[in-house]
Amino acid sequence: MKFSFSALFKSKELKASLVFVFASVCSQGMAVISLPIFTRILTTEQMGIVTTYNTWLNLISMVTTLGLTSGSFNIAMMRFEESRAQYTSSALALSLIPSIILLILSIPLGEFFSSILGLSVSLVRCMCAMLVFNPAINLWLMRCRYEYRYVSVFIVTVLNSVVGTVVAVAAVIAASSAGITSLPEVRLISSSIVTALISLVIGSSIFFAGRTFFNMRYWSFALRAGLPLIVHSVAKYVLDASDRILIGLFIGSAAVGIYGVLYNLSSISLVFWSAINSALIPYMFGCLKGGEEGKIRSVVEPLLVAYTIICFSLMLLAPEVVGILAGEAYAEAVYLVPPIASGIFFTSLYNLYSNLLLYKERTSLVMCATVCAAVLNVALNIVFLPIFGYVASAYATLASCCMLSIMQYVFATKLGVAHVLDNRLNFILSIVLIIAGVAVNALYATPEYIRYLFFAGIAVLALANRHRLVDVIKVTRA
């Protein structure tokens, strides 16, 4: 079977997936490119402050947006197909209410919030401002992804990341040269200004196109579908980020900086999956709605295998990636990469099964699984962090993500939709990647060429089976 580029570019789903991946890679690439600059100018303690800020921003935004920028929005795009602009406008107006209230409160209560969050007053107020600006971009990007408007997604994503990163790097270098010590504030506030300006333009366009601020039908659906996902989103973020908060409490900011950098490097593969899943959601919904469930498995199988290869390749090359992008101060923590990367692989499985639950509009089940996994993660960290240090957090992440994907699979099975995925293949890939992670940790102590040989073998195997992409193309064209 010959590979056909013409077939590739006739498939809007595959074309969208590729552009989403490319946009995400460009966005993440700017973070990766700038990382060596920041890690060499900012101390590990200052990097810990940046990590803490981003952790709190993402966590609090999940509450203030009322769950409207989570999976419920994709359900709304399917349900309100003829009035998407009106729903988006109404959802944005609703999401702004708690954010604006919190921003107003941060003015007289800045010191109080600062003592709770462990951030400076200026960063607290910057965070509250971004809680107001971020929903417009997030809702707009979600709608564009659902409608496969990949050019728009690419332009805004890359513009925000490139300009924001360039401004932040320039500001930090200038501030450092001037002897300013509050470098975390300089970095975060400068990049936030860029995002805020883009958000103002996008938010205005949303309100102009939809011209709907209050609609009882939209608000009722948004709250009914979104509120359970607030708990889910918070729990998911607790699952993803509680380790950094607890490391700060048990060990200190320097350890948070080291662990946070290694976690971000280990999460590079997630950039690919997040972009792929953005294109998969409307495709899966369309197949399920049209009674064409058989198409889903043919598309998901090769994508999941390819993602497994990406995760394993990242494990193999972790010492080089850490050495180049982070520096010697982070080299000793390279052993964190395999368990974190394996845990992130289970995120892809969780996404696949949660997509099925969202299609069934069973957001409460999505919430239940995530809460259980988050509780397990926190419990494991509290018990093992004082004993084993931050390495315990990496394995707690792996165990919790594994539990999350298993629970989602069980729920999807009970709803009668799990069969659309190849559950046997998913199980095999999971076991293989966990074993591979243990083996790679042992390989770090061997000569480098052994890992390079493994990587070369994987590359040859991937090229030899590239024809599976054609199967995906044909299915999405059908």
PAMARGU-124193 format. One record per residue: y, x negated, z of N, C-alpha, C in turn. Coordinates in steps of 0.2 Angstrom, whole numbers, plus 2048, in hexadecimal, padded with zeros to 3 digits. Atoms other than C-alpha are relative to their C-alpha. Layout:
BEGIN
YXZYXZYXZ;...
This chain:
BEGIN
7FA7FC8008008008008067FC800;7FA8048008117F97FB805803804;7FA7FE7FC8207F98068058027FB;7FB7FD80482D8047FE807801803;7F98007FD8408018028038067FE;7FD7FA8028448107F87FE806805;8037FB7FC83981B8038047FF807;7FD8017F9841813813807803800;7F97FD80085381880E8018077FE;8007F980184E8298097FF804806;8027FC7FA84982E81A8067FF805;7FA8007FB8588338257FE7FE807;8028017F984E8328357FF7F8801;8018078008498208318067FC7FF;7F980380285A81B82A804801807;7FC8007FA86282283A7FD7FC806;8038047FB8558198458027F97FF;7FE80680185980983D8077FE801;7F98017FF86C80B83E801800808;7FF7FF7F986B8118507FD7F9804;8038067FD8608018548057FB7FF;7FB80580186D7F684B806801804;7FA7FF7FC87B7FE8547FF7FE807;8018017F98737FC8657FF7F8800;80180780086E7EA8608077FC800;7F98038008807E685C804801806;7FD7FF7F98867EE86C7FD7FB805;8048047FC8797E58768017F97FF;7FF80780287C7D586C8067FE803;7FA8027FD88E7D58727FF7FE807;8018017F98887D68847FC7F9801;8058067FF87B7C88818057FA7FE;7FC8058028887BD8778057FE806;7FB8017FB8957BF8857FD7FE807;8048027FA8887BC8938017F9802;8008077FE8887A98938077FE802;7F98017FE89B7AA894802802807;7FF7FD7F989C7B58A37FC7FD805;8048037FB88E7AD8AC8027F9801;7FE8077FF89679C8AA808800803;7F98007FD8A87A28B07FF804806;8017FC7F98A37AF8BD7FA7FD804;8058027FB8997AA8CC7FA805800;8067FB8008887B38CF803805805;7FE7FB7FC8917BC8DD8058057FC;7FC7FC80589E7C28D07FC8047FB;8047FC8058917C78C47FC806804;8037FB7FC8897D18D2805806801;7FB7FA8008997DB8D48018047FA;8007FC8068997DF8C27FA8047FF;8067FC8008877E58C3801806805;7FF7FB7FB88B7EF8D38058057FD;7FB7FB80389A7F78CA7FC8047FA;8037FC8058907FC8BB7FA805802;8057FC7FD8828028C6803807803;7FD7FA7FD88D80E8CF8038047FB;7FD7FC8068978148BF7FA8047FD;8057FC8038878198B77FD805804;8037FB7FC8808218C6804806802;7FB7FB7FE88F82B8CB8018057FA;7FF7FD8068928308B97FB8067FE;8067FB8018818398B9801806804;7FE7FA7FC8888458C68068037FD;7FA7FD8028998478C08008047F9;8017FC80789384C8AE7FC806800;8047FA7FF8888598B57FA8017FC;80680080487A8548AB8018027F9;7FF7FD80788285989B7FF7FA7FB;8018058048808488937F97FD800;80780280086E8478967FC8047FB;8047FD80585F84F88D8028087FE;7FF7F980186686188F8058017FA;7FC80080687385D8817FC8017FA;80480080686585A8747FD807800;8027F980185E86B8798058057FE;7FA7FC80286F8738778017FF7F8;7FF80180787186B8667FA8047FB;8057FC803861874861801808801;7FF7F97FF8658858698068027FD;7FA7FE8028778868648027FC7F9;80080480787487F8528078027FC;7FB7FD80588288A84A8077FF804;7FA8017FC88F8868588007F9804;8008067FD88D87485C8077FD802;7F98037FE89F86F85C803804806;7FD7FC7FA8A487D8687FC7FF806;8038027FA8968798748027F9802;7FE8067FE89B867874806800803;7F97FF7FD8AD86B8777FF803807;8017FC7FA8A88778857FD7FB805;8038057FB89C86A88D8047FB802;7FB8057FE8A985D88D805802805;7FC7FD7FB8B58688967FD801806;8047FF7FA8A886C8A37FF7FA803;8028077FD8A385A8A68077FC802;7FA8037FE8B68558A8802802807;7FE7FD7FA8B88608B77FF7FC806;8028047FA8AF8568C58037F97FF;7FD8078018B58458BD807800802;7F98007FE8C784A8BE802801807;7FF7FF7F88C68508D07FE7F9803;8028077FC8BD83F8D58067FB7FE;7FB8058018CB8358CC806802804;7FA7FE7FC8D983F8D57FE7FE807;8018027F98D083C8E68007F8801;8008077FF8CE8298E28077FD802;7F98037FF8E18278E3802800808;7FF8017F98E382B8F67FA7FE804;8068027FC8D18278FB7FD7FA7FD;8038068038CF8178F17FD7FB805;8038057FB8CC80C9017FA803803;8067FD7FE8BF8199077FA7FF7FB;8058018058B68188F77FE7F97FF;8018088018B78058F67FB7FE806;8048037FB8AF8039077F98037FF;8077FE8018A080E9027FD7FD7FA;80380380689D8078F18007F8800;8008078008A17F58F58037FD7FA;7FC8028068AD7F38E7808800802;7F98007FF8C07EF8E78038077FE;7FD7F98018CC7FE8E78028007F8;7FE8008078D27F98D57F98027FC;8077FE8048BF7FA8CF7FE807801;8017F97FE8BD80A8D88048057FB;7FC7FC8048CB8128CF7FF8007F8;8028018078C680A8BE7FA8047FF;8067FC8018B58128C18018077FF;7FE7F98008BC8238C48038027FA;7FC7FF8068C78228B57FA8007FA;8068008058B781E8AA7FC806800;8047F97FF8AE82D8B18038057FC;7FD7FB8048BB8378A88007FF7F9;8008018078BB82E8987F97FF7FD;8078018038A882A8957FD8067FD;8047FA8028A283C8938028027F8;7FF7FF8078AB83E8827FD7FC7FB;8048058058A382F87A7F9802801;8077FF8008928338817FE8077FD;8027FA80489284587B8018007F9;7FF80080789984186A7FA7FB7FD;80580480288C8338687F9804800;8067FD80087E83E86D8008057FA;8007FC80688384B8607FF7FD7FA;80180480688583E8537F97FE7FF;8078028018738388567FC8057FF;8047FA80286C8498568018027F9;7FF7FD80787484D8457FF7FA7FB;80280680586F83B83E8077FE7FD;7F980280288283783C8007F8802;8018067FD87D82583E8067FB7FE;7FA80480288C81D835805801806;7FB7FF7FB8988258427FD7FD807;8038037FA88C81F8508017F9800;80080780188C80E8498077FD801;7F980380089F80C847803801808;7FE7FF7F98A38138597FD7FB805;8048047FB89580A8628027F87FF;7FF8078018997F985A8087FF801;7F98017FE8AC7FB85B801800808;7FF8007F88AB7FF86E7FD7FA803;8038067FD89F7F18718047F97FE;7FD8068038A77E48668077FF803;7FA8017FD8B97E786B8017FF807;8018017F98B57EA87D7FE7F9803;8028077FE8AC7DA87F8057FB7FE;7FB8068028B87CF875806801805;7FB8007FC8C67D68807FF7FE807;8038037FA8BC7D38908007F9801;8018078008B87C288C8067FC800;7F98038008CA7BD887803801806;7FD7FF7FA8D07C58977FD7FC805;8038047FB8C47BC8A28017F97FF;7FE8078018C77AB89A8077FF802;7F98017FF8DA7AD89B801801808;7FF7FF7F98D97B38AD7FD7FA804;8038067FD8CD7A58B28057FA7FF;7FC8068018D97988AA806801804;7FA7FF7FC8E77A08B47FF800807;8028007F98DE79E8C47FF806804;8017FA7FD8DB7B08C77F9801802;8078007FD8CC7B38D27FC807800;8037F98008C97C68D07FE8017F9;8028008078C07C38C07FB8067FE;8037FA8018B47D28C28048067FE;7FB7FB8018C37DD8C28037FF7F9;7FD8018078CA7D58B27FB8027FB;8057FF8058BA7D68A97FF8087FF;8027F98008B67E88AD8068057FE;7FA7FC8018C87F08AC8027FF7F8;7FD8018078CC7E789B7FB8047FB;8047FC8048BC7EE893800807800;7FF7F97FF8BF7FF89A8058037FD;7FA7FE8048D08008927FE8027F9;8027FF8078C87FF8817FC8067FF;8047FA8008BB80C885804806801;7FC7FA7FE8C881888C8048027FA;7FC7FE8068D381787C7FB8037FA;8047FD8058C481A8717FE807802;8027F97FE8BF82987C8058057FF;7FB7FC8018D083087B8008037F9;8007FE8078CF8318687FA8057FF;8067FC8018BD838868800807804;8007F97FC8C08458768058047FD;7FC7FC8038CF84B86D7FD8047FA;8037FE8068C584D85D7FB806802;8057FB7FD8B7857867804807801;7FC7FA7FE8C486386E8038047FA;7FD7FD8068CD86585D7FB8047FC;8067FD8048BC8698547FD806803;8037FB7FD8B5874861804806803;7FB7FC7FE8C487C8687FE805805;8037FC7FB8BA8838768007FC807;8008037F98BD87F8897FB803805;8047FC7FC8B588D8927FC8057FC;8047FB8038A689788C7FA801805;8057FE7FB89B8A08987F97FE7FE;80680180388C89F88D7FE7F8800;80280780088D88C88A8007FD807;8008037F989288889C7FA802804;8057FE7FC8848928A37F97FD7FD;80680480387788A8978007F9803;7FF8077FE87E87989B7FE7FE807;8028017F987D87B8AD7F9801802;8077FE7FF86C8838AD7FB7FA7FE;8048058038658758A28017F9803;7FE8077FE86F8678A98007FE807;8008017F886F8698BC7FA7FC802;8068047FF85D8648BD8007F97FE;8008078038608558B28057FC804;7FB8057FC86E84F8BE7FB7FD805;8058037FB86084C8CB7FC7FB7FC;8048048048558458BD8047F97FF;7FC8068028638398B78027FC806;7FE8047FB8688348C87F97FC803;8078037FE8558318CD7FE7FA7FB;8018058058538288BD8047F9800;7FC8067FF86181C8C07FF7FD806;8028037FA85C81A8D27FA7FC7FE;80680380284B8158CA8027F97FD;7FE8058048548098BE8057FB804;7FB8047FD8628028CA8007FF807;8008007F985D8058DC7FE7F9802;8028067FE8557F48DC8067FB801;7FA8057FF8667EB8D9804802806;7FC7FE7FA86E7F58E77FC7FE806;8048027FA8607F18F38007F9801;8008078008607DF8EE8067FE803;7FA8027FD8727DE8F2800801808;8007FF7F986F7E69037FB7FB804;8058047FC85F7DC9088027F87FF;7FF8078028647CB8FF8077FE7FF;7F98028018767CA8F98028017F9;7FD7FF8078817CB8EA7FE7FB7FB;80380680487B7BA8E37F98027FD;8067FE80286A7C18E28008067FB;7FF7FB8048707D18DA8027FE7F9;7FE8038078797C78CC7FA7FD7FC;8068038048697BD8C87FB8057FE;8057FB80285E7CC8C88038057FB;7FD7FB80486A7D78BF8017FD7F9;80080380686C7CA8B17F98007FD;8078008038597C88AF7FE8077FE;8027F98028577DB8AF8038027FA;7FD7FF8078637DC8A17FD7FD7FA;80380480585B7CF8977F98037FF;8077FD80184A7D789A8008077FD;7FF7FA8038517E78948038007F9;7FE8008078567E18837FC8047FB;8057FC8058477E987B802808801;7FF7F980084D7FA8828068027FB;7FB7FF80585C7F98767FC8037FA;8047FD80684F7FC8687FD806801;8037F97FF84680A870805805801;7FB7FB8008568138758028037FA;7FD7FE80685C8138647FA8047FC;8057FD80384B81885D7FF807803;8017FA7FC84982686A8068057FE;7FB7FC80285A82D8657FF8047F9;8027FD8078538308537FA804801;8077FD7FF84283685A801807802;7FF7FA7FD8498448648018067FB;7FF7FA8058508508567FA8007FC;80680080484184B84C7FA803803;8067FD7FC834850859802807801;7FE7F97FF83E86085D7FF8047FA;8017FD80683E86484B7F98017FE;8087FF80182B8618497FD805804;8037FB7FC82786B8588028077FE;7FE7FA8028328798537FD8037FA;8037FE80782B87A8417F8800800;8078008008198798477FD7FA7FD;8038058038168688407FF7FA805;8018047FB81085F84F7FD7F97FE;8048068038058538458047FA7FE;7FC80580381384A83E8037FB806;7FD8047FB81984484F7FC7F9802;8058057FE80A8398538017FA7FB;80080580580B8308428067FC800;7FA80480081D82B8458007FC806;7FF8037F981C8278587FB7F9800;8058057FF80C81C8578037F97FD;7FD80780281380D84C8067FE803;7F98027FC82480E8557FE7FD807;8028027F981B80C8667FD7FA800;8048078018107FE8608057FB7FF;7FB80580181F7F58598047FE806;7FC8027FA8297F78697FC7FC805;8048047FC81A7F08738007F97FE;7FF80780281B7E18688067FD802;7FA8037FE82D7DF86B8017FE808;8008027F982B7E087E7FC7FA802;8048067FF81D7D387E8037FA7FD;7FC8058028277C88738067FD804;7FB8017FB8357C987F7FD7FC806;8048047FA8297C388D7FF7F97FE;8028078028237B48838067FC7FF;7FA8048018357AE87F805800806;7FC7FF7FA83C7B28908047FA802;7FD8067FD83F7A08968067FE7FB;7FB80280584979C886806805800;7FA7FA8008537AD8868047FF807;7FC8017F98587AA8998037F97FF;7FC80680085C7988968068007FB;7FB80080586779B887806805802;7FB7FB7FE8707AB88D802800807;7FD8007F98717A98A08017F9803;7FF8067FD86F7978A47FB7FE805;8058037FB86678C8B1800804806;8007FD7F986C7968C07FB806800;8047FA8008617A48BA7F97FF7FD;80680280385279A8B37FA802805;8057FF7FB84879C8C37FD807801;8027F87FF8477AF8C27FD8027F9;8037FE80783F7AF8B07F9804802;8067FD7FE82F7B58B9801808801;7FE7F97FF8387C68BB7FF8047F9;8007FD8078387C98A87F98047FE;8067FC8028257CE8A5800807804;8017F97FD8247DC8B38068057FE;7FA7FB8028367E38AE7FF8027F9;8017FE8078327E389C7FA8057FF;8067FC8008217EB89F802807803;7FD7FA7FD82A7F88AA8048047FB;7FB7FC8058377FC89C7FB8037FA;8057FD8058287FE8907FE807802;8027F97FD82380D89B8058057FF;7FB7FB8028348148988008037FA;8017FD8078308178867FB805800;8057FA7FF82082188B803806804;7FC7FA7FD82B82B8978048047FC;7FC7FD80483782E88A7FD8057FB;8047FC80582A83587E7FE806803;8037FA7FD82284188A806804803;7FA7FC7FD8338468928038047FA;7FD7FC80683984B8807FC8067FF;8047FA80082A857880802805805;7FE7FC7FB82F85E8908078037FF;7FA7FD80184186088B8008057FA;8007FB80583C86987B7FD807803;8027FA7FC833876887805802805;7FB7FE7FB8438768917FE800807;8028017F983A8718A18037FA803;7FD8067FD8478668A87FE7FF807;8028017F98418698B97FA7FB801;8068048008318608B58027F97FF;7FD80780183B8518AE8037FD807;7FD8027FA8448518BE7FB7FE806;8058017FB8358528C97FD7F9800;80380680282D8438C18047FA802;7FB8067FF83C8388C28027FF807;7FE8017F984083C8D47FA7FC804;8068037FD82E8378D98007F97FF;80080780182F8278D08067FC803;7FB8037FD8408238D77FF7FF808;8028017F983A8268E97FB7FA801;8058067FF82B81A8E68047FA7FF;7FD80680183780D8DF8047FE806;7FC8017FA84380E8EE7FB7FD806;8058017FB83480E8FA7FD7F97FF;80380780182C7FE8F28057FB801;7FB8057FF83C7F58F28027FF807;7FE8007F98407F99047FA7FC804;8068037FD82E7F39097FF7F97FE;80280680382C7E48FE8067FB7FF;7FA80480183E7DD8FB8007FB806;7FF8057FB83F7D590C7FA7FA801;80580480082E7CD90A8007FB7FA;80180480682D7C78F88077FE7FC;7FA8028048407C68F38018057FA;7FE7FB8058477CE8E37FA8007FB;8057FF8058377CB8D97FC806802;8037F97FE8307DA8E38038067FC;7FC7FA80483D7E58DA7FD8007F9;8038008078367E08C97F9804800;8077FC8008247E68CD801807803;7FF7F97FE82B7F58D68028047FA;7FE7FC8068347FA8C67FA8017FB;8067FF8058237F88BC7FC805803;8057FB7FD8198028C98048077FF;7FC7FA8008278108C98008037F9;8007FE8078298118B67F98027FE;8077FE8028168128B47FE807803;8017FA7FD8158208C08048067FD;7FB7FB8048248298B77FC8027FA;8037FE80781B8298A67F9804801;8077FC7FE80A82F8AE802807802;7FE7F97FE81383E8B68028047FA;7FD7FD80681C8428A67FA8027FB;8067FF80480B84189D7FC806803;8047FA7FC80384D8AA8048067FE;7FC7F980181185A8A88008027F9;8007FE8078118598957F98037FE;8077FD8017FE85C8967FF807802;8007F97FD80086B8A18048057FB;7FC7FC80580D8728947FD8017F9;80380080680186F8868037FD7FA;7FD80380680B86387C7FF7F9800;8018078008058528817FB7FE7FA;8058028057F88528738037FE7FA;7FD80280680584F8668017F9800;7FF8077FF80683D86C7F97FD800;8078037FF7F783186B8007FD807;8008027F97F483087E7FB7FA801;8058067FF7E582487C8047F97FE;7FC8068027F08188728057FE805;7FB8027FB7FE81987F7FD7FD806;8038037FA7F281588D7FD7F97FF;8038078027EA8068848067FB800;7FA8048007FC7FF8808027FE807;7FD8017F98018018927FC7FB804;8048057FC7F27F78998017F97FD;8008068037F37EA88C8077FC802;7F98037FE8067E78908007FD807;8008027F98037E68A27FC7F9801;8048068007F57D98A08047FA7FD;7FC8058038007D08948057FD804;7FB8027FC80E7CF8A07FD7FB806;8038047FB8037C78AD7FE7F97FD;8028078047FC7BA8A08067FC7FF;7FA80380280D7B689A8047FC806;7FD8037FA8137B28AC7FC7F9801;8048067FF8057A58AD8027FB7FA;7FF80580580A79E89C8077FC801;7F98037FF81C79A8A27FF7F8803;8018067FD81478B8AB7FC7FB7FB;80480580580B78489B8057FE7FB;7FB80280581377B88D8038057FB;7FD7FA80481F7858827FC8027FA;8037FF8068157838727FB806800;8067FB7FF80778E8798038077FF;7FC7F980181479D87B8028017F9;7FD80080681B79986A7FA8027FB;8067FE80480979A8627FE808801;8027F97FF8067AB86A8068047FC;7FB7FC8048177B18637FF8007F9;8018008078137AB8527FA8047FE;8067FC8018027B48538028077FF;7FE7F980080B7C48578048027FA;7FB7FF8068187C28497FB8017FA;80480080680A7BF83C7FC807801;8047F97FF8007CF8438058057FE;7FB7FB8028107D98428018017F9;7FF8008078137D48307FA8037FC;8067FE8048017D782B800808800;8017F97FF8037E98318068047FF;7FA7FD8018147ED82B8008067FC;8017FA80480D7FA81F800807804;8007FA7FC80C80682E807803800;7F97FD80181F80882C8008057FA;8007FB80681B81181B7FE806803;8037F97FE81181E824805804804;7FA7FC7FC8208228308058037FB;7FB7FE80582B8238207FE8067FD;8027FA80482082F817800806805;8007FA7FC81E83A826807803801;7F97FE7FF83183B8298038037FA;7FE7FD80683383F8177FD8077FE;8047FA80182784D817804806802;
